[in-house]
Amino acid sequence: MDYNLISTLETCASYIQSGKEAGIIDLVLYSHIPTLIAALLAGFYIFLKNPKSTASQALLMLSFSFSLWTFFDFLIWTSTDSRIIMSSWSVLGFLNTAILLSALYLVAVFPKNKDIPLKFKALLLLPIVPIIAFAPTSLNLIGFDVMNCEATENSLYVNYYYLFSLVLFFIILGIVIAKYKRATNSSEKKQITLLGIGVTLFLLSFLLSGFLSSYFDFYLFEFYGLFGMTAFLVFLGYLVVRFKAFEVKLLGAQALVLALLLLIGVQFFYAKTTTDFILDAFTTLLVLVAGYFLIRSVAMEVKRKEELQKLSDNLAHANERLKELDTAKSEFISIASHQLRTPLTAIKGYLSLILEGSYGPVTPAIQDVLDKLYIVNNRLTQLVEDLLNVSRIEAGRIQYNFQPTHLEALAAELTDMFALNAKDKNLYLKMSLPKKTLPEMMVDPNKIKEVMQNIIDNALKYTPEGGVDLIVENGGDRARIIIKDTGIGIKPEDKEHLFQKFLRSKETTKMVVSGAGLGLYVGKSFVEAHGGKVWAESEGPGKGSRFIIELPFVNPKVKQGVSDQVSALAPQEDKKNS
Ligand code: ADP
């Protein structure tokens, strides 16, 4: 150092004394000590919890450079030795820049811990060289002002590092905004916003107060600037507690107790009498004991929460696995059914040819066997079709082909189809249609036919005597199809379950009638895809059953499907035409 320092002990001592009397020194203590301790504690605490994280390292750098700055500033205010004052003052410019650089590093790597490239680091560090190089020279501090017990700054040096700080400040703002825009989820956005506000508040108050105090030569501003750190720590605390930022599982209670201890601890600086000391010590002890219990209870709570979280994670995992198994099962059924369908169709085809006499005359005995084979084969085909439908429904792969349809035509077709069947069983099968023809409806005729076919088939299957009525009605805004039989009826408790997969009533299973309990399940799904409803009614066992299907004339679900289909068809037709 090339200062010609004289001993100014006396002048400075009287200056400090006057400061004490004016209460300025109290303000120095109050603004510097707790902020310094809090910044260091926060920085080290977060760093030690996760030393490998780049963000924790950046935060430690920030808290360390800030604490050093505060420490040297504190020395300047309280020391009476011009050498201590001058050497402390000379490093402030460098520390000021270090604070900004660490803040920049922090916002750049937060929250993803991705380091910045080396060349950027070098580019940022380059302008700091003159600040370090000229710190101990008269280019930084010109001399010592004995009257005010302070250094005389060289405005060139001060302006240089303030300008650099300002540039860094705007880079920081730019990074925060860019990161906010690029953030992919709302939690990341919130974290960046909170850190951005905290850092900006801190830097603004720190820089502005430093600049104003240098500019006006009025250093009281500086004290207030330090409180920006407290604001930053509040945001930091919130980030850690609420978002588990910096990967620290800090408990809110721990932070609270620490802050309380800090606040009470500071009072020791003001204690003037023994009573003050005893009171302070007592309150500190009280907070310590209460804090211990508080932290312990919160720790237990947190542990319980973590265990619960683990359990629910495991459950979610198991659920996921179950879903996978279910999909695998559906796929298996689908593949197996597809493989079964082809040979069954071949069998049906050959049986028809033999029965028609294409392979020569058929004796009555063989004809009887072939008839039975034909029926059994049909049942098997239906079962495979049902299984395929179930697997399609569960995989959400059912496709509907909506087209203008007359329900009366479907009913007539089915009555014809089942006429022989009913006659064989000595049952009547009567159809009744509305007097006024129903409007044409947008439905998938094959699916609706399948639903009606299954219900009519059931009605004939579960009716030993009497018969079946197939009624089509106009229900106002909907068509109603009723299939009424005089059969075995349904117990009240069975009514709701019939539409579930694989469910058959006990009575039915006793009757030794074939069936897997899938038809109604599949039918319900088909009807609901048309925006309709299907349900069963019965007075009880032995009193016959009624199955009712309701289909709205105009249905939004169906409309959507239709317009999709129409628009999908349109371009192809255009192509054909052109
Ligand atoms: P299934 O192939 O067993 O007929 P469905 O899903 O079509 O399967 O029907 C489920 C169950 O509903 C039947 O097993 C039977 O118990 C009952 N059921 C269906 N229709 C009637 C009816 N008309 N009378 C009495 N019970 C019926």
Boltz pocket constraint, residues with backbone or C-beta under 6 A from the ligand:
constraints:
  - pocket:
      binder: B
      contacts: [[A, 454], [A, 455], [A, 458], [A, 459], [A, 462], [A, 485], [A, 487], [A, 488], [A, 489], [A, 490], [A, 498], [A, 500], [A, 503], [A, 504], [A, 505], [A, 506], [A, 508], [A, 509], [A, 514], [A, 515], [A, 516], [A, 517], [A, 518], [A, 519], [A, 520], [A, 521], [A, 545]]
      max_distance: 6.0
